[in-house]
Amino acid sequence: MGAPWPTDSAPTRLPTVAEIEQAARRQRRPFRPIPAAHRLAFFVTIFAALYLAFDVYMYVTRGLFLYVGVDYRSFWASAQIARSAGFAAVYDLDLQRQLQEPLVHAFASPLHELQWATIPTPYLPGFVALLGPLLLLPPDLGFVVWTAVNVVMTLGYLVWFWRGVGGSATRSLLLALCLSFPMLETFQFGQVNGWLTIFLGEFFRLAIARAELRSGLWLSCMLLKPQTLMLIAPGLLVARRWRAALGATAGGAGIVGISLAFGGIDALLADARLIFLYSGHVPSTVPRDMMNWRSLAIHLSDALPAQLAWTLAMAGLVATLVAGLALWLNARDASPEQFALVVLGSFAATSAVAWHAHTHMGLPMTIPLLYLAARGRISIATLAVWLIAPYVMFATLRLVFDLGNVGVLFVNLYLLGWSIAQLRSRASEESATTVASIAQASP
């Protein structure tokens, strides 16, 4: 038999009302306000969900490759042309139209009038060659796989980068940055900006580790979209970071050499001609929807004389260019946090100045923002400007007033101005610290 129940224990005393109330107070947790980072992540998630719902609407009413997957259409057609007619033919818009038209008609929705324009692929032959595997799958399945690969590679890299810079304690900010407007635009169109983000991330990571030559090699990969280098590349020379500049030059020469091997000089000349067309009236470039001074000039021309509108815009463009390049003057021996501010401000200026700059091209700014957020060196309010404002502007300026994404220009200018102000503030702090140290050392 088991052990008998105890019979000699003292009778159990019932707790008093006062003791019950005291225990309840100890167990009751005081109300704690939701941290600002969590609130930001919550609102970004809501906006991202609404934007994805808009994507579903566009897919149902337009079909595939007219809005959702529109850039993938060009990539798939370019791979076909490169295989059948050679790389120089990739930059022939008439041939592109012949390949893209059947694709548009095959996947268009009957619920909406069919309106479309030919999408060019202005990338160097060395990059176009990497699109060849897309032909292994049907276009619709290929887009799904392409998107999945881009999502996994981009988000996987950002998580790895975040952990590497010590940001694991505030994961809500990581979530918010992974749901940014440029991120969702990149995936919905089938764009390549996730790869640009990885390239800039490796450049930044190696640069702050003083592996200058390798950082420059990674930076050269951003020749995928050469306009992204218009301030960072000369900035290396302004900062006298010679080894990084050498690595970028060597990497760029290698990419051009590979492109020559694939397409010859004819392909490079054809690509150059296509890029120059982007300054004109290629319908699919849609400059009204961009986030740059060019877009602002076009919209101002609706209300002001064209000459005055373009004069104002060009003055702003030149000032932005100078300010973005000036950030590099003291970047030679910058601390990692200072270098993050230089890269952020420089890329924000690039996004405002580049002649072809849609909002999804701003995705690489995630890298310096992620670094500053991980180190607690950027306010939630500043992050909110970059994360929330583009969604709000899309819902109002673009969908309601048909003003495109020109409002994001002012987000870029804000980040440029904020970066300049932060760098000046930290320079003043360092000067004050130096003066105090000298004073203390003096007898």
NORQUIVEN-V44301 format. One record per pair of residues at least 24 apart in sequence whose ideal C-beta (glycine too) atoms are under 6 Angstrom apart, sorted by the first residue. I is the first residue (numbers start at 1). J is the second residue. Records with the same first field share a line. If there is no record, write none. Layout:
I->J / J
This chain:
36->380
37->170 / 172 / 173
38->172
40->176 / 380 / 384
41->172 / 175 / 176
44->176 / 179 / 387
47->391
48->179
51->184
55->188
61->109 / 111 / 112
62->109 / 112
63->107 / 108 / 109
64->107 / 140
65->103 / 104 / 107
66->116
68->188
69->143 / 190
70->189
71->189 / 190 / 191
72->143 / 146 / 190
73->100 / 103 / 119
74->119 / 121
75->131
76->134 / 139
78->121 / 128 / 131
79->131 / 132 / 134 / 135
82->128
87->125 / 262 / 263 / 267
88->263 / 266 / 267 / 270
90->121 / 128
91->270 / 271 / 274
93->118
103->139
117->283 / 284
119->284
120->274
122->274 / 275
124->259
125->259 / 262 / 263 / 267
126->255 / 258 / 259
127->224
129->262
143->190
146->190
147->187
150->194
154->194
157->198
161->201
162->370
165->371 / 374
166->374
167->374
173->373
176->387
177->366 / 370
180->387
181->390 / 391
182->359 / 360 / 362 / 363
183->363
185->359 / 360
186->360 / 363
191->360
193->360 / 363
196->222 / 364
197->363 / 364 / 366
200->364 / 367
201->367
204->343 / 367
208->336 / 339
212->243 / 244
213->243 / 247
215->244
216->244 / 247 / 248
217->247 / 251
219->248
220->248 / 251 / 252
223->252 / 255
227->354 / 356
230->350
231->324 / 325 / 346 / 349 / 350
232->346
235->328 / 346
238->328
239->328 / 331 / 332
240->332
278->356
279->355
288->404
289->404 / 405
290->357 / 358
291->351 / 357 / 359 / 405 / 408 / 409
292->352 / 357
293->317
294->355
295->406
296->406 / 409
299->406
317->353
320->349 / 352 / 353
321->353
324->349
337->377
340->368 / 371 / 372
341->419 / 422 / 423
343->368
344->368 / 419
345->416 / 419
348->412 / 415 / 416
349->416
351->412
352->409 / 412
359->405 / 408
382->418
385->414
